[in-house]
Amino acid sequence: MSGYMEFISKAWKEFVKQGDMSNEVRLEIADSWKRCKEYGVDFTDGRGNDAYKVSVESKIKENAELVSCGYSMVVM
């Protein structure tokens, strides 16, 4: 394993256990880890829960007319 990969692996484990983020973790990676934690992604299998999906589906239904108009413009 490369030096950077070892560093990232250790930083990830520390983030999962303690919630601490090393300042040396690239911003894009740190933001991704924080988003995953916020959205409840289960880090043991890499899958999130369905709460976000349900929310999106309900918004699509609530805005069906708008979605339909937008869709027809994209398909043209």
Phi, psi and omega per residue, in radians:
M1 nan 2.379 -3.119
S2 -1.215 2.851 -3.138
G3 -1.029 -0.730 -3.132
Y4 -1.171 -0.729 3.137
M5 -1.114 -0.668 3.078
E6 -1.109 -0.751 3.111
F7 -1.058 -0.833 -3.123
I8 -1.090 -0.728 3.123
S9 -1.053 -0.790 3.125
K10 -1.159 -0.731 3.132
A11 -1.100 -0.711 3.114
W12 -1.086 -0.817 -3.132
K13 -1.060 -0.701 3.117
E14 -1.145 -0.725 3.115
F15 -1.099 -0.753 -3.127
V16 -1.160 -0.768 -3.074
K17 -1.309 -0.825 -2.963
Q18 -1.900 -0.358 -3.040
G19 1.458 0.076 -3.136
D20 -1.489 2.477 3.136
M21 -2.100 2.173 3.083
S22 -1.184 2.427 3.089
N23 -1.162 -0.250 -3.112
E24 -1.525 -0.125 3.083
V25 -1.309 2.290 3.132
R26 -0.954 2.503 -3.080
L27 -0.959 -0.733 -3.120
E28 -1.084 -0.704 3.141
I29 -1.230 -0.802 3.133
A30 -1.032 -0.779 3.124
D31 -1.083 -0.705 3.130
S32 -1.101 -0.793 3.129
W33 -1.072 -0.744 -3.131
K34 -1.141 -0.725 3.109
R35 -1.091 -0.771 3.135
C36 -1.046 -0.744 3.122
K37 -1.131 -0.762 3.139
E38 -1.081 -0.681 -3.111
Y39 -1.494 -0.030 3.072
G40 1.367 0.496 3.106
V41 -1.161 2.262 3.102
D42 -1.370 1.868 -3.056
F43 -1.185 -0.215 -3.138
T44 -1.375 -0.392 3.095
D45 -2.293 -0.012 3.051
G46 1.328 0.273 -3.139
R47 -2.036 2.474 3.075
G48 -1.542 3.067 3.076
N49 -1.504 3.056 -3.080
D50 -1.550 0.089 -3.094
A51 -1.035 -0.736 -3.132
Y52 -1.149 -0.754 -3.133
K53 -1.051 -0.783 3.134
V54 -1.075 -0.731 -3.141
S55 -1.091 -0.765 3.131
V56 -1.130 -0.790 -3.138
E57 -1.081 -0.695 3.129
S58 -1.186 -0.635 3.106
K59 -1.174 -0.669 3.098
I60 -1.094 -0.755 3.129
K61 -1.140 -0.738 3.140
E62 -1.087 -0.538 -3.062
N63 -2.019 0.653 -3.038
A64 -0.999 -0.722 -3.120
E65 -1.131 -0.788 3.114
L66 -1.105 -0.764 3.116
V67 -1.066 -0.745 3.139
S68 -1.078 -0.780 3.118
C69 -1.102 -0.796 3.139
G70 -1.108 -0.715 3.138
Y71 -1.081 -0.769 -3.128
S72 -1.120 -0.534 3.115
M73 -1.274 -0.628 -3.140
V74 -1.241 -0.670 -3.067
V75 -1.259 -0.476 -3.090
M76 -0.935 nan nan
